[in-house]
Amino acid sequence: MKSINYFADLDLVNKQLQEGAFLTVRSKDRLNTMTIGWGMIGYIWNKPIFQVLVRPSRYTYNLLREVDNFTVSVPYEYDMNKELAYCGSKSGRDVNKFSELNLKTIESPDVNSPFIKRATYHYSCKISYKDKIIKDKLNQGILNNFYPDGDFHYQYYGEIVSAYKN
């Protein structure tokens, strides 16, 4: 892995993010990764930020409540569609995704949560802000399309403390 500027290849990262990326969190002896398809990289509070959204019904949400960091691993040069589909449909409460998929990790030098080894781009993030999306503040179309059951995401703004490319 080589260290890169967090805005490097942003067009490729954003394109792949729409197809899926891995959000990985370690809390004590528990480790989980999940597929995210929503998120963005930007600059807020004079810091580079990776914003991710996680529903409270997800196992990863429980881990994020206990820690101050996460990683995002974005596959681009390697086909990881099978892994993304599995990690987006199975819960870490019920299965060990790493052993089921023979999914390997690499330790992040900057946060406790590791990277997904085969992914191309890796972001180490320390949580700067988190909050639940508020129903009354949402556009009605978004509310109807994405939250018919009221399972509103929490949004996490993670300061990007390092970025790497495989």
N, C-alpha and C positions, 0 to 999 in steps of 0.2 A: 504494500500500500504506500502511496505517496500522498503527502499533505497537499491540499489544493485550497484555493480561495473558495469560500462558500458559495459564491455566485458563478463559479466555473461551470460551463455547460448547462446553464440554467434552463435553456430551451429544451434540451434532451431530458433533464430531470423532470420538468413540468409535464412533458409529453408522457413519460413513463408513469408519473404519479397518477395520471388519469386511468392508467391500466392497472396500477397497484404497486405498492411498496410495502416494506415490512417495518412496523413499529415494534420495537423490542424493549422490554422492561425487566429488570431484575430487582427483586426485593428479598433480601436475606437469601434463603435457599430456594426461592421460587423464581422461575424464569419463564417468560412467555413472549411470543411474538404474534402479531395479528396483521392482517392485511388492511391497509388504508388506501382509499382512493381519493380522499379529500385532504387537502393541506396546501400550505403555501409557504414560500420562502420570501422574506422581506426584511425591511429595516425599520425597527420601532425602538423608541427609547435609546437612540444612538447605539443600537446593538443589532447584529444579524439575528433574525428570528425564524424558526421553523414552527408554524402553527399546525397542530393536528387536532382532529376531533375524535372523541371516543364516547360511545354510549355507556351509561351506567350499567346496562345489562351485560356488558362485556367483562370477561375475567381481567383483562388488562386494566380496566378502570380501577378495580380493587387494588392492583399493584401500584398504579400511579398515585393512589391516595397515600401510600406509605413511603414514597421516595421523592427525590427532587430532580430526577433526570430520566432521560430516555434516549434511544438512538433511532434513527431512521436509516434504513438500508434500501437503496433503490437499484433494482436489477435493470440493466440496460443492454449490456453486451452479451448476456447469457440468458437463455430461455428458462425462466423460472415460473411459467404459467401454472404448472401443476402445483407447485409449492404455494403460490399466491392463492389459488383456488381453495386448497386445503386449509390454509391458515385463515382464510376468510369465511370458512363454513364450519369449522370445528372449534370448540371451546377448549382453552387450556385448563379449564376446570375438570374436563372429562378425559382428555388425552394429552400425552406428551408429544407435541408436534415435532420436537427435535429428534426424538428417537423414531417416531413413525415415518418421518421423511428423510432420516439420516442427514438432518440439517445441521451443519457445523457453524460454530460461531468463532469470532475473533474478539479478543478483549479490546475495548476502547482504552486508549491511554489516558483519557480525560474524565470519564464518568464510569459508574459501576455497571451500567447496562452494556452488553456486548453488541457487536455487529453481526449480521448474517454474512458469512464468509464469501459465498459465491456472488453476492450482489456487486454492482460496479461502483456506486457512490455511497458514501457513509457519512452521516452527520451525528456528532455527539452534542446533546442538548441538555442544558440545565433549565429547569422550569422557572420562568420569570413571573408567569401569571396563569391562573386557571379560574374558570367560571362556567356555570351552566348557561346554555342558551335559553333565553327567556321567551316564553310563548308570546306574550303581549308585544314584544318588540319585533316579531317576525312578520314578513310579508305573508299575506294569506295564501298565495300560491305555493310558496315554499312550505308553509305549515301543512297544507293539504297534501302536497306531493311527498314530503320527506318525513313528516311526523304524525301520520294519522293515528298512531297508537300512543302518542305522547311520550315516546322514549327519546327525550331531547339529549343531544350531545353535550358533553363538556368540552370546552375548547382549552387547549394547552398551548401556551406560547413558550417555546423553549429557546433560550439563547443558544445559538450555534457556537460552541466553544472550539470545535475543530471539524474539519471536513477532509475526507480522504477519497482517493480513487484507486480501485484495484487495477 
